[in-house]
Amino acid sequence: MDQIEFTNWLEGLGSIVLIPALIRAVSTRTFLDLMFGRIILLSYFDPSRFLTKCRAEGIKAGFVSRRWTNRLRTAQGWKAHEYPIFQGRALGYIAGGLPFVLGSARLHQMVFNWVYPLSLVQELVGAAGQMEQIKSGLKHGRRGFTEDDLED
């Protein structure tokens, strides 16, 4: 159990978050208890299953190696909770030959807004096709991690 990372709903409050539980009639006291952390709603995201869905749809995805995660974290000045880290590794994917890291906004869509992971994967598939056009406009050279740096 200690290896499972739970996420408190307050972390996603800065995202575009609509908690369906709050649509129901909630007493003021209960709402304040939630806001001040006296009552905690915890969510769980299984990154391995999400990566399996990505691969099934043809997206090259995996955990970015710890070396590249630390390099990106340092070079780009990642703030806490800006990019979800699972056991020291970020979630990365290759779209149109370009490397990307799954940001916390996409994670919050799935965890807090109840967006189906498969719909997000299909969105990534559509974006991969558009990345080919963007890639042709960039200068040649290595831009970040490659498919070889993704781990299972």
SVG drawing of the C-alpha trace seen along z (x, -y; Angstrom):
<svg xmlns="http://www.w3.org/2000/svg" viewBox="-29 -28 50 31">
<polyline fill="none" stroke="black" stroke-width="0.4" points="0.0,0.0 2.9,-2.4 3.9,-2.3 0.5,-3.6 0.5,-7.4 -2.8,-9.0 -3.6,-12.5 -5.7,-14.9 -8.4,-16.7 -7.0,-20.1 -4.0,-19.6 -6.3,-19.7 -8.2,-22.8 -6.1,-25.1 -7.0,-23.1 -10.3,-23.2 -12.0,-21.0 -15.6,-20.3 -16.2,-17.9 -19.5,-16.0 -19.8,-15.4 -20.1,-19.1 -22.9,-19.5 -25.1,-17.7 -26.4,-19.6 -23.5,-19.8 -23.7,-21.6 -21.6,-24.6 -19.8,-22.9 -18.9,-19.8 -17.7,-22.1 -15.5,-24.0 -14.2,-20.7 -13.2,-19.7 -11.6,-23.1 -9.5,-23.1 -8.5,-19.5 -10.4,-18.2 -12.1,-15.8 -9.9,-14.4 -11.0,-13.0 -8.2,-10.8 -7.9,-9.7 -5.7,-7.1 -4.2,-6.9 -2.6,-3.7 0.1,-4.9 1.0,-1.4 -2.6,-0.8 -2.7,-4.2 0.6,-3.4 -0.9,-0.1 -3.9,-1.9 -1.5,-4.3 0.5,-1.5 -2.6,0.3 -3.6,-2.8 -0.2,-3.0 1.3,-5.8 4.9,-5.2 4.6,-5.8 6.5,-4.9 8.2,-6.1 10.9,-8.6 14.2,-7.3 15.2,-8.8 18.2,-10.4 16.1,-12.2 13.4,-13.1 16.0,-14.7 17.6,-16.5 14.2,-17.9 13.3,-18.8 16.5,-20.8 16.8,-22.3 13.1,-23.4 12.7,-24.3 9.7,-22.1 7.7,-23.3 6.2,-20.8 3.2,-19.0 3.7,-20.6 4.5,-17.2 3.4,-14.0 6.4,-11.9 5.9,-8.2 8.8,-6.6 11.2,-9.2 10.0,-9.0 7.7,-11.1 5.3,-9.8 6.5,-10.4 5.3,-9.8 6.5,-10.3 4.1,-12.1 5.1,-12.7 8.7,-11.9 8.8,-14.6 9.1,-13.8 6.5,-15.1 5.9,-14.6 2.4,-14.2 1.6,-17.3 -0.4,-17.5 -3.3,-19.3 -3.9,-16.1 -3.6,-13.9 -6.1,-16.2 -8.5,-15.8 -8.6,-12.1 -8.4,-12.0 -10.6,-15.0 -12.8,-15.7 -13.6,-12.1 -12.3,-12.2 -11.9,-8.7 -8.2,-7.8 -9.1,-6.2 -10.5,-9.5 -7.3,-11.2 -5.3,-8.5 -7.4,-9.1 -6.7,-12.8 -3.0,-12.0 -3.3,-9.9 -4.9,-12.8 -2.2,-15.2 0.5,-12.8 -0.6,-13.2 -0.4,-17.0 3.0,-16.8 4.5,-15.7 3.8,-19.1 5.2,-20.9 8.3,-18.7 9.1,-19.7 9.3,-23.4 11.9,-22.7 15.6,-22.7 17.1,-19.3 18.9,-17.9 18.0,-16.2 15.2,-17.8 14.9,-15.9 14.5,-12.2 13.9,-9.5 12.0,-6.3 15.0,-4.5 14.7,-6.5 11.2,-5.3 10.9,-2.4 8.1,0.1"/>
</svg>
